[in-house]
Amino acid sequence: MPIENPFQDPLRFERRVPECAIAIFGAHGDLTSRKLMPALYRLAYDRRLSAGFAVIGISRTAMSDDQFREKMQESVKQFSEDTTFDADVWKAFASGLFYVAGDIGDAALYRNIGAKLAEVEQARHTGGNVLFYLSTQPSQYAAASQGLGAAGLGKGNGWRRLVVEKPFGHDLASARELSSRLHEVFQESDVYRIDHYLGKETVQNILAFRFGNGIFEPLWNRRYVNHVQITGAESIGVEGRGAYYQETGALADMIQNHLLQVMATIAMEPSASFHANSVRDERSKLLRSIHAMTPDEIRQNAVPGQYGPAKIGGEDVPGFRQEKGVDPQSQANTYAAVAFSVENWRWAGVPFYLRTGKRLPKRVTEIAIQFNPAPLAIFEDEDGPGSAPNLLIVRIQPEEGISLKFLSKRPGEGMTLRPVSMDFNYGSSFGERSPSAYETLLLDAVIGDPTLYTRQDMVEASWAVVEPIQNVWRETKFDFPNYAAGTWGPAAADEMLARRGHVWRKP
Ligand SMILES: NC(=O)c1ccc[n+]([C@@H]2O[C@H](COP(=O)([O-])OP(=O)(O)OC[C@H]3O[C@@H](n4cnc5c(N)ncnc54)[C@H](OP(=O)(O)O)[C@@H]3O)[C@@H](O)[C@H]2O)c1
């Protein structure tokens, strides 16, 4: 078996973690406070980081190293869900935190970063290894990378890698353009495009479930699978990010990246090994097999939505157009549902329904694989034939697990059937905490394992199927709002499935 990466253990644990500095652009921002710093602290708490480890925070706001440490301590205390804050661990961790202030457009910033890196390398023995993390406005990604390149920081005496937050481009051309700008400084193998869904335990478990067991794979095809539903539902609204959402929309914010990556994981062919490029080759191949629809097909197979005001639990909830920073005539989608088809031998004719939305009744991310019914209904089904199909449900959040739904005989006389469920729950089965997606992904990037990161061809393949939908929606005037806050989305999305004899699940 070829060894692509000497640090990579096929079982993905107990891997050697090299010493390094992580330089975070956007260290004064929301993502650093809520996700990145709690994840890094938790890795330190679990003794997963090497002793030669440092974090350099970068953003415009002036702060001293100590002020940065104080702010990060507050964030870790506030946003670490299940960590008991340990003062000794924090003290050791905080001694490795540093801060550099400056503007991404200013060459002086990179000179200061270079000086800080040299200082940290001396003091903390980071070995010249640097992971740059771009957690700033997407419009700044290329500029930051170019600034690093111009200052000679893209290369050094250790390795240099670049993690890029989402969104990666706003259409196919901009994603290509961004990749080529980054490639002027970092080669593709050193560019880590983050899709935090791929870091979630349950999404990784899809691979274990499918390819570590012999019993499911024979059913995993058009002969047995009727259709697949992938839902990423949020119960909250845009939470002060109205202006961002107005620009981006649910289709680009969720389907283009997270849900299509989940679909690729569910539908990809088995990879020959668990090496980064083997897995990514299969994901990429699947994404490239998704049919890019014509405008006529899009009108039949894609439905946008936008929530209107409603009363939920006795409380008035504003519609999207009433949110702060949103145009009262906005045509932005806060809901999107698409029926994709995969043009390969395994999946021809099996619809993959993807939907996402804000202000739906519940926060839930799940994949439901519906199997074909038994060829002949010889028993009485409590709610009529076909009312309770065989379903395999992979729950990604909030609780993580897998359920298989099937029919069983109701106790007592007669042969009446009732749906029952066989359940696996991650928490109770393993009795231990799952690492957060950011813990997994940060550690992978430090180790140099890009399996769970998105490659250029994957990003481009997903834009290639999403962009035509975006174009049709941009040219169409929709009668928004078309669903009330707190409901499961527009009627047109139900009709889209009804035309094929299917119904959306209400998880
Ligand atoms: N927040 C999330 O939940 C989330 C989820 C997924 C992805 N993301 C992505 O992560 C990235 C960061 O999001 P965020 O919510 O943390 O954004 P944010 O709160 O607006 O923070 C942006 C950060 O970038 C810095 N910055 C902006 N312009 C700069 C410039 N010209 N020079 C230097 N620093 C500059 C800001 O510094 P100052 O504050 O000092 O001005 C701030 O630290 C975005 O790409 C976003 O799409 C965020």
Ligand as a Chemical Component Dictionary entry (heavy atoms), coordinates in Angstrom:
data_LIG
# 
_chem_comp.id                   LIG 
_chem_comp.type                 NON-POLYMER 
_chem_comp.pdbx_formal_charge   0 
_chem_comp.three_letter_code    LIG 
# 
loop_
_chem_comp_atom.comp_id 
_chem_comp_atom.atom_id 
_chem_comp_atom.alt_atom_id 
_chem_comp_atom.type_symbol 
_chem_comp_atom.charge 
_chem_comp_atom.model_Cartn_x 
_chem_comp_atom.model_Cartn_y 
_chem_comp_atom.model_Cartn_z 
_chem_comp_atom.pdbx_ordinal 
LIG N1  N1  N 0  -18.943 32.971 12.749 1  
LIG C1  C1  C 0  -19.237 31.790 12.313 2  
LIG O1  O1  O 0  -19.987 31.034 12.923 3  
LIG C2  C2  C 0  -18.642 31.273 11.043 4  
LIG C3  C3  C 0  -18.988 30.001 10.638 5  
LIG C4  C4  C 0  -18.397 29.494 9.502  6  
LIG C5  C5  C 0  -17.520 30.262 8.800  7  
LIG N2  N2  N 1  -17.211 31.508 9.189  8  
LIG C6  C6  C 0  -16.252 32.259 8.403  9  
LIG O2  O2  O 0  -15.157 32.616 9.211  10 
LIG C7  C7  C 0  -14.675 33.894 8.856  11 
LIG C8  C8  C 0  -14.667 34.783 10.062 12 
LIG O3  O3  O 0  -15.972 34.941 10.544 13 
LIG P1  P1  P 0  -16.303 35.758 11.850 14 
LIG O4  O4  O 0  -17.727 35.528 12.127 15 
LIG O5  O5  O -1 -15.299 35.475 12.899 16 
LIG O6  O6  O 0  -16.100 37.269 11.347 17 
LIG P2  P2  P 0  -15.999 38.570 12.236 18 
LIG O7  O7  O 0  -16.514 38.353 13.598 19 
LIG O8  O8  O 0  -16.546 39.677 11.413 20 
LIG O9  O9  O 0  -14.419 38.797 12.375 21 
LIG C9  C9  C 0  -13.616 39.208 11.316 22 
LIG C10 C10 C 0  -12.189 39.331 11.803 23 
LIG O10 O10 O 0  -11.390 39.728 10.699 24 
LIG C11 C11 C 0  -10.612 40.865 11.087 25 
LIG N3  N3  N 0  -10.431 41.734 9.927  26 
LIG C12 C12 C 0  -11.371 42.210 9.078  27 
LIG N4  N4  N 0  -10.809 42.985 8.146  28 
LIG C13 C13 C 0  -9.482  43.019 8.410  29 
LIG C14 C14 C 0  -8.381  43.663 7.813  30 
LIG N5  N5  N 0  -8.511  44.450 6.732  31 
LIG N6  N6  N 0  -7.168  43.453 8.350  32 
LIG C15 C15 C 0  -6.995  42.666 9.436  33 
LIG N7  N7  N 0  -8.007  42.037 10.044 34 
LIG C16 C16 C 0  -9.232  42.224 9.543  35 
LIG C17 C17 C 0  -11.415 41.542 12.154 36 
LIG O11 O11 O 0  -10.548 42.339 12.929 37 
LIG P3  P3  P 0  -11.064 43.538 13.882 38 
LIG O12 O12 O 0  -12.232 43.001 14.642 39 
LIG O13 O13 O 0  -9.898  43.783 14.771 40 
LIG O14 O14 O 0  -11.422 44.670 12.991 41 
LIG C18 C18 C 0  -11.974 40.352 12.912 42 
LIG O15 O15 O 0  -10.996 39.861 13.792 43 
LIG C19 C19 C 0  -15.573 34.379 7.731  44 
LIG O16 O16 O 0  -14.959 34.043 6.531  45 
LIG C20 C20 C 0  -16.814 33.537 7.863  46 
LIG O17 O17 O 0  -17.439 33.338 6.631  47 
LIG C21 C21 C 0  -17.752 32.022 10.310 48 
# 
loop_
_chem_comp_bond.comp_id 
_chem_comp_bond.atom_id_1 
_chem_comp_bond.atom_id_2 
_chem_comp_bond.value_order 
_chem_comp_bond.pdbx_ordinal 
LIG N1  C1  SING 1  
LIG C1  O1  DOUB 2  
LIG C1  C2  SING 3  
LIG C2  C3  SING 4  
LIG C2  C21 DOUB 5  
LIG C3  C4  DOUB 6  
LIG C4  C5  SING 7  
LIG C5  N2  DOUB 8  
LIG N2  C6  SING 9  
LIG N2  C21 SING 10 
LIG C6  O2  SING 11 
LIG C6  C20 SING 12 
LIG O2  C7  SING 13 
LIG C7  C8  SING 14 
LIG C7  C19 SING 15 
LIG C8  O3  SING 16 
LIG O3  P1  SING 17 
LIG P1  O4  DOUB 18 
LIG P1  O5  SING 19 
LIG P1  O6  SING 20 
LIG O6  P2  SING 21 
LIG P2  O7  DOUB 22 
LIG P2  O8  SING 23 
LIG P2  O9  SING 24 
LIG O9  C9  SING 25 
LIG C9  C10 SING 26 
LIG C10 O10 SING 27 
LIG C10 C18 SING 28 
LIG O10 C11 SING 29 
LIG C11 N3  SING 30 
LIG C11 C17 SING 31 
LIG N3  C12 SING 32 
LIG N3  C16 SING 33 
LIG C12 N4  DOUB 34 
LIG N4  C13 SING 35 
LIG C13 C14 SING 36 
LIG C13 C16 DOUB 37 
LIG C14 N5  SING 38 
LIG C14 N6  DOUB 39 
LIG N6  C15 SING 40 
LIG C15 N7  DOUB 41 
LIG N7  C16 SING 42 
LIG C17 O11 SING 43 
LIG C17 C18 SING 44 
LIG O11 P3  SING 45 
LIG P3  O12 DOUB 46 
LIG P3  O13 SING 47 
LIG P3  O14 SING 48 
LIG C18 O15 SING 49 
LIG C19 O16 SING 50 
LIG C19 C20 SING 51 
LIG C20 O17 SING 52 
# 
